[in-house]
Amino acid sequence: MASPGAILIGFSKSGLGAINIGCVMPYFFSHIIVFDAPLVRRQLPPWDTKGFYSSDAQWQRDLPARKVAQIAQCPWRLVLISGEAFGDEMRDFSLLLNSCGYKHEFIASPKRKHSWNSGWIELGLKRAL
């Protein structure tokens, strides 16, 4: 089934959601763009996650680093853009994807502000289109 060309974007914690939605609906999206997200963190983060995750087990179930083999089977193209908050995690996730041969794009931007208006959306869309 061909992708209708929808592009899904996720920023920070919603980056995890974007990747997980992409895994559940793999043929709906042509691209998923994720900016500055905690993608390999093994423990429940200390910032406000209670509305999403109440335990480490719930967090780990959604953690993209634990789903690399599943992600590698998805037809959508992943664009990862790191920023000032989670640059190391984004790089490590990209390396995990590389290890299983999943073609994606990783753009290292360690000085890019962890903000919706730091220019990452435009950058990601340019790479996706």
C-alpha positions in Angstrom: 0.0 0.0 0.0 1.5 3.4 -1.0 1.7 6.2 1.6 -0.7 9.1 1.1 2.1 11.4 1.9 1.1 12.6 5.3 4.0 14.0 7.4 3.9 13.6 11.2 6.1 15.8 13.4 7.0 15.4 17.0 8.9 17.7 19.4 10.5 16.5 22.7 8.2 13.9 24.4 5.8 14.1 21.5 8.7 12.8 19.3 8.2 9.4 21.1 4.5 9.6 20.3 5.2 10.4 16.6 7.4 7.4 16.2 5.0 5.1 18.0 2.0 6.3 15.9 4.2 5.7 12.8 4.7 2.1 14.0 1.0 1.6 14.5 0.1 3.2 11.2 3.1 2.5 9.1 1.5 3.0 5.7 -0.2 6.3 6.5 2.9 8.5 6.7 5.5 9.3 4.1 7.8 11.0 6.7 8.1 11.4 10.4 10.1 14.4 11.6 11.3 14.3 15.2 13.1 17.2 17.0 15.1 17.0 20.2 13.5 14.1 21.8 14.4 11.7 24.6 14.6 8.5 22.5 17.0 6.3 24.4 16.5 7.3 28.0 16.0 4.0 29.9 14.4 5.5 33.1 11.2 7.6 33.3 12.4 11.2 33.0 12.1 13.5 36.0 10.1 16.2 34.2 6.3 16.1 34.1 5.4 12.8 32.5 2.5 11.8 34.9 -0.1 12.5 32.3 1.6 10.1 29.9 3.6 7.6 31.9 3.1 6.5 35.5 5.9 4.0 35.7 9.3 3.0 34.2 7.6 0.0 32.6 5.1 2.2 30.7 7.9 4.5 29.6 10.1 1.7 28.4 7.2 0.1 26.5 7.0 3.3 24.3 10.8 3.9 24.1 11.8 4.0 20.4 15.3 2.7 21.3 13.6 -0.6 22.2 11.7 -0.7 18.9 14.5 -0.3 16.4 13.8 -3.6 14.6 10.1 -2.6 14.2 11.0 0.9 13.1 13.4 -0.6 10.5 10.4 -2.3 8.9 8.4 0.9 8.5 8.2 2.4 5.0 8.2 6.1 6.1 11.3 8.1 6.1 12.5 9.4 9.4 14.2 12.8 9.8 15.8 13.3 13.2 17.0 16.8 14.2 18.9 17.1 17.4 18.9 20.2 19.6 20.4 21.6 22.8 18.5 19.3 25.2 18.7 15.8 23.8 21.5 15.9 21.2 23.4 12.9 22.6 20.2 10.8 22.8 19.2 11.7 19.2 22.7 10.8 18.0 22.7 7.5 19.9 19.2 6.6 18.4 20.5 7.4 14.9 23.4 5.0 15.5 21.0 2.3 16.7 19.0 2.8 13.4 22.3 2.7 11.4 23.2 -0.6 13.1 20.1 -2.3 11.6 20.5 -0.7 8.2 17.5 1.6 8.5 18.0 4.6 6.2 17.0 7.9 7.9 18.4 11.4 8.1 20.1 12.7 11.2 20.8 16.4 11.5 23.0 17.4 14.4 22.0 20.9 15.7 23.5 21.0 19.2 23.0 24.8 19.5 19.4 24.8 18.3 17.0 25.9 21.1 14.6 23.4 22.5 11.6 25.4 21.2 8.8 25.1 18.7 10.1 28.3 17.0 13.8 27.5 16.6 13.5 26.7 12.8 13.5 23.0 13.1 10.1 22.5 11.5 11.2 24.4 8.3 14.4 22.4 8.2 12.7 19.1 8.6 10.1 19.9 6.0 12.8 20.9 3.5 14.5 17.6 4.0 11.2 15.7 3.7 9.9 17.4 0.6 
